[in-house]
Amino acid sequence: MKTLKRLFNNSSLLQKLLIMFLTVTITPLIFITVFFYDRTEQRLLELTYENMYSSNQQISSNVKAHLDNLNQISSMIYTDETLQAYLTQTYTNDYSVFEAYRYIDGLLYSLMTANNSLASITLYVHNTTLPEDGLFLKHITHENLPLQYLSQLQQTYGNNMFSNVLQDKKGKNIIYLGRTLNFNTQNQPYGMVTIGIYEELLYRLIEKEEQNKSVYLLNEKNQIISATDKSLLNLSFSEAIGPDLSADKEVVTINGESNLLVYNTMYYGWKTVSLTPIDEIMRSSRQTAMQIVVIAIFSLVLSILMIIVIAKYLSLRLRKLNRQAAQVELGNFTLLPADPSRDEIGQLSTAFNQMSTRLKDLIDKLYVKEIAKRDAELYAWQSQINPHFLYNTLSGISSLAIQKGNVEVSEIVNRLARFYQTSLNMGRQYITLEKEITLTKHYFAIQHMRFDDSFMEHWEVDESLLTHETLKLLLQPFVENAINHAIYDNHTCLNITIRVYQSVHVGSPALILEVVDDGCGMSSKQVETLLSSESKAGYGIKNVHERVQLAYGQNYGVTIHSQAGLGTKITVLLPLEQDD
């Protein structure tokens, strides 16, 4: 969790927006798509079942009408007592046979004419005195009736019985309704009647309802008696198609393909069975789902592009603000271009510009004030001695020393006068490097009179740099510090070396002033605190360092390298070329 939080916090604004968008958009979108797709599939199955059941009901109703018609015709023949009399009497002459034929043929012709859907009506009788007419009347023999069908009819005891699909002499498929003709009072059969109906007629009722599905008509034994594939006729449905009819609605697998099976049962035990492939049912649903997915993907891509554009627009403005903040940190207070928008970033940009302006004004005021304060301090420090008073006083001392015959006193006073004359420089801060060296030499001469031969100075000066102007009094404080603090043995002469040369610093020419002594040196702790020390030994060094940085910037100043017992090296780093 912490890793994820850290990654999220360290990611860019664009990445955060994309993560948030994908989280709050794709997850609900996937859930909604799956949920509605599942609900749509269930609803499609329900609608398909209702449609299939309604279609089966319509087929069953039409088939039942035909079967009821056959049943009515068989009942008419069964209850016709005149027909019964003609079929059971003994005939001795042709006239009586003719009379029988005329009634039988007239009756059956009228029935055939009134019911054009019938394939045939045939009467089978045991009465051998009534000859066969070759049309409607036949004797009960194995040639006219198959033994199996004959035995089945004999077991009906006057009830209707439907046969399997049989072929007539023309090769047409016919389904027969058969019935035994009995004497009502004696229950003794005197004949049989069969009424045929074409299987093609029943199939036309099925064919009208076969749309993206397969429909089968089954008899009471679940044998197929009508279907598109005629090779399946008379086969058991479970053997020919596969599933058992255990429920009136179920999803079954046939040849590895899922199908919705729906059937209903008619009064006679016949069944109308419909099979619809699940893929066929779900095709429209899947097409709709695919369209939804395509639209969702398009919307998602469009949204991501919009987020990228908006995030880049916002991040670009924020990066500009960030870069400006970095510039302000470096001291560059250039204002941002005015942001015309009034959103949060625009308001932040305006506030940042106002802050930068006020900060620059404050820094400028404080900086100028600090410079003025430093100049005032330096001016006060330099003005502590009134030049005219100092010159007149030193001249008077020198004249008095000559009158008294003290030449050494006169010389030291003259040296001191020239030292202060050069150092004061009529109140100006900058002098040439040549005057700075002359001033230092005057100081050396004065100190020699004081310390005799306790030290020796050595000069290593690049003559080409003598005309370059620098701040005044850069060398004297370090020479004074060396003479006063570096001598640790009265019997050892202190060597002070002053070097002036040019170098390169941060890619620009630089002027290097070095004061090196071989005296007692300092510890590292003393060196670290020397520039910030308020002691007498560090005051002059600190003063020079601050004056250099105020005049030339933070890249310049004083550095100290010292080691106890080995001496000290003071380095003053100045720019070689300085504009007035």
Backbone hydrogen bonds, N-H to C=O, Kabsch-Sander energy under -0.5 kcal/mol:
donor,donor_aa,acceptor,acceptor_aa,energy
5,K,1,M,-2.5
6,R,2,K,-2.7
7,L,3,T,-2.7
8,F,4,L,-2.6
9,N,5,K,-2.6
10,N,6,R,-2.1
11,S,7,L,-0.8
11,S,8,F,-0.6
16,K,12,S,-2.4
17,L,13,L,-2.4
18,L,14,L,-2.3
19,I,15,Q,-2.6
20,M,16,K,-2.6
21,F,17,L,-2.7
22,L,18,L,-2.9
23,T,19,I,-2.2
24,V,20,M,-2.5
25,T,21,F,-1.4
26,I,22,L,-1.2
27,T,22,L,-0.9
29,L,25,T,-2.2
30,I,26,I,-3.1
31,F,27,T,-2.4
32,I,28,P,-3.2
33,T,29,L,-2.6
34,V,30,I,-2.7
35,F,31,F,-2.8
36,F,32,I,-2.9
37,Y,33,T,-2.2
38,D,34,V,-2.5
39,R,35,F,-2.6
40,T,36,F,-2.6
41,E,37,Y,-2.4
42,Q,38,D,-2.3
43,R,39,R,-2.5
44,L,40,T,-2.8
45,L,41,E,-2.5
46,E,42,Q,-2.3
47,L,43,R,-2.9
48,T,44,L,-3.0
49,Y,45,L,-2.6
50,E,46,E,-2.5
51,N,47,L,-2.6
52,M,48,T,-3.1
53,Y,49,Y,-3.2
54,S,50,E,-2.4
55,S,51,N,-2.5
56,N,52,M,-2.8
57,Q,53,Y,-2.4
58,Q,54,S,-2.0
59,I,55,S,-2.4
60,S,56,N,-3.3
61,S,57,Q,-2.4
62,N,58,Q,-2.2
63,V,59,I,-2.9
64,K,60,S,-2.8
65,A,61,S,-1.7
66,H,62,N,-1.5
67,L,63,V,-2.5
68,D,64,K,-3.1
69,N,65,A,-1.8
70,L,66,H,-2.1
71,N,67,L,-2.5
72,Q,68,D,-2.5
73,I,69,N,-2.2
74,S,70,L,-2.5
75,S,71,N,-2.0
76,M,72,Q,-2.4
77,I,73,I,-2.2
78,Y,74,S,-2.6
79,T,75,S,-2.4
80,D,76,M,-0.6
80,D,77,I,-0.7
81,E,79,T,-0.9
84,Q,80,D,-2.0
85,A,81,E,-2.4
86,Y,82,T,-2.4
87,L,83,L,-2.2
88,T,84,Q,-1.2
89,Q,85,A,-1.7
91,Y,89,Q,-0.5
97,V,93,N,-1.3
98,F,94,D,-2.9
99,E,95,Y,-2.7
100,A,96,S,-2.1
101,Y,97,V,-2.9
102,R,98,F,-2.8
103,Y,99,E,-1.8
104,I,100,A,-2.9
105,D,101,Y,-3.3
106,G,102,R,-1.7
107,L,103,Y,-2.7
108,L,104,I,-2.6
109,Y,105,D,-2.8
110,S,106,G,-2.3
111,L,107,L,-1.9
112,M,108,L,-2.6
113,T,109,Y,-2.9
114,A,110,S,-2.3
115,N,111,L,-1.3
118,L,115,N,-1.8
119,A,196,G,-3.3
120,S,196,G,-1.1
122,T,194,T,-2.6
123,L,136,F,-3.7
124,Y,192,M,-3.8
125,V,138,K,-2.1
126,H,190,Y,-1.4
128,T,126,H,-0.7
130,L,127,N,-0.8
133,D,137,L,-0.8
134,G,137,L,-0.9
138,K,123,L,-3.0
140,I,125,V,-1.7
141,T,139,H,-1.2
145,L,141,T,-2.9
150,L,146,P,-2.8
151,S,147,L,-2.7
152,Q,148,Q,-1.9
153,L,149,Y,-2.3
154,Q,150,L,-2.1
155,Q,151,S,-0.9
156,T,153,L,-1.5
159,N,156,T,-1.3
161,M,178,G,-1.7
163,S,176,Y,-2.8
166,L,164,N,-0.6
166,L,174,I,-3.3
168,D,172,K,-2.1
171,G,168,D,-1.8
174,I,166,L,-4.0
175,I,197,I,-2.8
176,Y,164,N,-0.6
177,L,195,I,-2.7
178,G,161,M,-3.7
178,G,176,Y,-0.6
179,R,193,V,-2.1
181,L,191,G,-3.2
182,N,180,T,-0.6
183,F,188,Q,-1.6
184,N,182,N,-0.6
187,N,183,F,-2.7
190,Y,181,L,-2.9
191,G,181,L,-1.2
192,M,124,Y,-3.4
193,V,179,R,-2.5
194,T,122,T,-2.4
195,I,177,L,-2.4
196,G,120,S,-2.8
197,I,175,I,-2.2
198,Y,117,S,-0.7
199,E,173,N,-2.5
200,E,173,N,-0.5
202,L,198,Y,-1.2
203,Y,199,E,-2.4
204,R,200,E,-1.9
205,L,201,L,-0.9
205,L,202,L,-0.5
206,I,202,L,-1.3
207,E,203,Y,-3.4
208,K,204,R,-1.2
209,E,206,I,-1.7
210,E,206,I,-0.6
210,E,207,E,-0.8
211,Q,209,E,-1.4
214,S,275,L,-2.9
216,Y,273,V,-3.1
217,L,226,S,-2.5
218,L,216,Y,-0.5
218,L,271,K,-3.0
219,N,223,Q,-2.1
222,N,219,N,-2.0
224,I,235,L,-2.8
225,I,217,L,-3.1
226,S,217,L,-1.2
230,K,228,T,-0.9
232,L,229,D,-1.6
233,L,230,K,-1.2
234,N,224,I,-3.8
235,L,232,L,-1.9
237,F,222,N,-2.4
240,A,236,S,-2.9
241,I,237,F,-2.9
242,G,237,F,-1.3
246,S,244,D,-1.7
250,E,261,L,-1.8
252,V,250,E,-0.6
252,V,259,N,-2.7
254,I,252,V,-0.6
254,I,257,E,-2.9
257,E,254,I,-1.6
259,N,252,V,-3.3
260,L,276,T,-3.1
261,L,250,E,-3.2
261,L,259,N,-0.6
262,V,274,S,-2.2
263,Y,248,D,-1.6
264,N,272,T,-1.4
266,M,270,W,-3.5
269,G,266,M,-1.5
271,K,218,L,-2.2
272,T,264,N,-2.1
273,V,216,Y,-3.1
273,V,271,K,-0.6
274,S,262,V,-2.9
275,L,214,S,-2.9
276,T,260,L,-1.9
278,I,258,S,-2.7
281,I,277,P,-1.9
282,M,278,I,-2.9
283,R,279,D,-0.7
286,R,282,M,-3.5
287,Q,283,R,-2.4
288,T,284,S,-2.6
289,A,285,S,-3.0
290,M,286,R,-2.9
291,Q,287,Q,-2.3
292,I,288,T,-2.6
293,V,289,A,-2.8
294,V,290,M,-2.8
295,I,291,Q,-2.7
296,A,292,I,-3.0
297,I,293,V,-3.1
298,F,294,V,-2.7
299,S,295,I,-2.9
300,L,296,A,-2.9
301,V,297,I,-3.0
302,L,298,F,-2.7
303,S,299,S,-2.7
304,I,300,L,-2.9
305,L,301,V,-2.6
306,M,302,L,-2.4
307,I,303,S,-2.8
308,I,304,I,-2.9
309,V,305,L,-2.6
310,I,306,M,-2.9
311,A,307,I,-3.6
312,K,308,I,-2.8
313,Y,309,V,-2.4
314,L,310,I,-2.9
315,S,311,A,-3.6
316,L,312,K,-2.6
317,R,313,Y,-1.7
318,L,314,L,-2.4
319,R,315,S,-3.2
320,K,316,L,-2.1
321,L,317,R,-2.0
322,N,318,L,-2.6
323,R,319,R,-3.1
324,Q,320,K,-2.3
325,A,321,L,-2.0
326,A,322,N,-2.3
327,Q,323,R,-2.1
328,V,324,Q,-2.5
329,E,325,A,-2.2
330,L,326,A,-1.4
331,G,328,V,-1.3
332,N,327,Q,-3.2
333,F,331,G,-0.7
347,Q,343,D,-2.7
348,L,344,E,-2.5
349,S,345,I,-2.8
350,T,346,G,-2.3
351,A,347,Q,-2.6
352,F,348,L,-2.5
353,N,349,S,-2.3
354,Q,350,T,-2.3
355,M,351,A,-2.6
356,S,352,F,-3.0
357,T,353,N,-2.6
358,R,354,Q,-2.5
359,L,355,M,-2.9
360,K,356,S,-2.8
361,D,357,T,-2.5
362,L,358,R,-2.7
363,I,359,L,-2.9
364,D,360,K,-3.1
365,K,361,D,-2.7
366,L,362,L,-3.1
367,Y,363,I,-3.4
368,V,364,D,-2.9
369,K,365,K,-2.5
370,E,366,L,-2.7
371,I,367,Y,-2.8
372,A,368,V,-2.8
373,K,369,K,-2.4
374,R,370,E,-2.7
375,D,371,I,-3.2
376,A,372,A,-2.5
377,E,373,K,-2.5
378,L,374,R,-3.1
379,Y,375,D,-3.0
380,A,376,A,-3.0
381,W,377,E,-2.8
382,Q,378,L,-2.9
383,S,379,Y,-2.3
384,Q,381,W,-0.7
385,I,382,Q,-0.7
386,N,384,Q,-0.6
390,L,386,N,-3.1
391,Y,387,P,-3.0
392,N,388,H,-2.5
393,T,389,F,-2.4
394,L,390,L,-2.6
395,S,391,Y,-2.4
396,G,392,N,-2.1
397,I,393,T,-2.3
398,S,394,L,-2.4
399,S,395,S,-2.4
400,L,396,G,-2.3
401,A,397,I,-2.2
402,I,398,S,-2.0
403,Q,399,S,-2.3
404,K,400,L,-1.6
405,G,402,I,-1.1
406,N,401,A,-3.0
407,V,405,G,-1.0
410,S,406,N,-1.5
411,E,407,V,-2.4
412,I,408,E,-2.5
413,V,409,V,-2.2
414,N,410,S,-2.2
415,R,411,E,-2.6
416,L,412,I,-2.3
417,A,413,V,-2.1
418,R,414,N,-2.5
419,F,415,R,-2.3
420,Y,416,L,-2.3
421,Q,417,A,-2.3
422,T,418,R,-2.3
423,S,419,F,-2.7
424,L,420,Y,-2.6
425,N,421,Q,-1.4
427,G,424,L,-2.4
428,R,425,N,-1.9
431,I,470,T,-2.5
433,L,468,H,-2.3
434,E,466,L,-2.1
436,E,432,T,-2.2
437,I,433,L,-2.1
438,T,434,E,-2.2
439,L,435,K,-3.0
440,T,436,E,-1.8
441,K,437,I,-2.2
442,H,438,T,-2.3
443,Y,439,L,-1.8
444,F,440,T,-2.4
445,A,441,K,-2.5
446,I,442,H,-2.2
447,Q,443,Y,-2.3
448,H,444,F,-2.2
449,M,445,A,-1.5
450,R,446,I,-0.9
451,F,447,Q,-3.1
452,D,448,H,-1.6
454,S,451,F,-1.4
456,M,494,L,-3.1
458,H,496,I,-2.5
460,E,498,I,-3.0
462,D,500,V,-1.8
463,E,461,V,-0.8
465,L,462,D,-2.1
466,L,463,E,-1.3
468,H,465,L,-1.6
470,T,431,I,-3.0
472,K,429,Q,-2.1
478,F,475,L,-0.7
479,V,475,L,-2.2
480,E,476,Q,-2.9
481,N,477,P,-2.0
482,A,478,F,-2.2
483,I,479,V,-2.5
484,N,480,E,-2.4
485,H,481,N,-1.8
486,A,482,A,-2.3
487,I,482,A,-0.5
488,Y,486,A,-0.5
492,T,489,D,-1.8
494,L,454,S,-2.7
496,I,456,M,-3.3
496,I,494,L,-0.6
497,T,495,N,-0.5
497,T,516,V,-3.4
498,I,458,H,-3.3
499,R,497,T,-0.5
499,R,514,E,-2.1
500,V,460,E,-2.8
501,Y,512,I,-2.0
503,S,510,A,-2.8
505,H,508,S,-3.3
508,S,505,H,-2.1
510,A,503,S,-3.0
511,L,574,L,-3.8
512,I,501,Y,-3.2
513,L,572,V,-2.3
514,E,499,R,-2.5
515,V,570,I,-2.3
516,V,497,T,-3.0
517,D,568,T,-2.6
518,D,495,N,-1.1
520,C,486,A,-1.8
527,V,523,S,-2.1
528,E,524,S,-2.2
529,T,525,K,-1.5
530,L,526,Q,-0.9
530,L,527,V,-0.6
531,L,527,V,-0.6
533,S,529,T,-0.7
533,S,530,L,-0.8
539,Y,535,S,-1.3
540,G,536,K,-0.6
542,K,538,G,-2.6
543,N,539,Y,-2.3
544,V,540,G,-2.3
545,H,541,I,-2.5
546,E,542,K,-2.4
547,R,543,N,-2.2
548,V,544,V,-2.4
549,Q,545,H,-2.1
550,L,546,E,-2.5
551,A,547,R,-1.9
552,Y,548,V,-2.9
553,G,549,Q,-1.9
556,Y,553,G,-1.4
557,G,573,L,-1.2
559,T,571,T,-2.4
561,H,569,K,-2.4
563,Q,567,G,-2.0
564,A,522,M,-0.6
565,G,520,C,-4.4
566,L,563,Q,-2.4
567,G,563,Q,-1.1
568,T,517,D,-1.2
569,K,561,H,-3.3
570,I,515,V,-2.5
571,T,559,T,-2.7
572,V,513,L,-3.3
573,L,557,G,-2.8
573,L,571,T,-0.6
574,L,511,L,-2.6
574,L,572,V,-0.5
576,L,509,P,-1.5
